[in-house]
Amino acid sequence: MAALRVVLLGLPGAGKGTQARRLAEHYGIVHISTGEMLRDPAGAAASVGPQARASIDAGELLADQVVIDLVAERLARDDVIQRGFVLDGFPRTLAQADALAELLAPDGLDVAVQLEVPLELVLDRLAGRRSASGAASRRDDAEAVVVRRLARHEDEVGRVAGWFAERGMLVAVDGAGQVEAVTERIRLAVDAARRERAEAAD
Ligand code: AMP
């Protein structure tokens, strides 16, 4: 069977990284996290300039071309070509989505999975709180910053999800609940998308 190619979309705190790692292990595919690549002192972090590093530290998006080049280089390596991948943190803009489509032509992507988690849950996770702590209703300054960032991320994810939806590649999965249960839901969505593609290709 052809290499599996998946994009995982979701807000920070939606469990994207955790689920991407679990999917990579389950399917034997490569987990590609642009955030991790950019933070790796021995990897991309060494090659991006001080301006890019400042943007990463400030939590701002890097210029499209910087990240596109990084992903293009990674997608061209043998392990990814042979085994396939789950992309985590890319694409974040429509220009990146267009670039990804070009990089993957003619085979394309199997599916883009959007992990949907209620905003309240994401906020709790980001604030490092447990709902059992009884502090779920607290609204402090730190939380205001988190809320602003989340609103920006929501716009980002919404636009990119729309791009995939317009092309019939998007599946939304409920990201709330046990880690294992969420992985199972994603696996079902991925397997179904893969079957559909295989049938369409016959
Ligand atoms: P993440 O861990 O995915 O939140 O990424 C950490 C930081 O890396 C982001 O705040 C951005 O500065 C940068 N970054 C990661 N992925 C991208 C991307 N696809 N486009 C632009 N910047 C990115």
Residues whose N, C-alpha, C, O or C-beta is under 5 A from the ligand:
A	BS01	AMP	T34 G35 E36 L38 S55 I56 G59 E60 L61 L62 V67 G89 F90 P91 R92
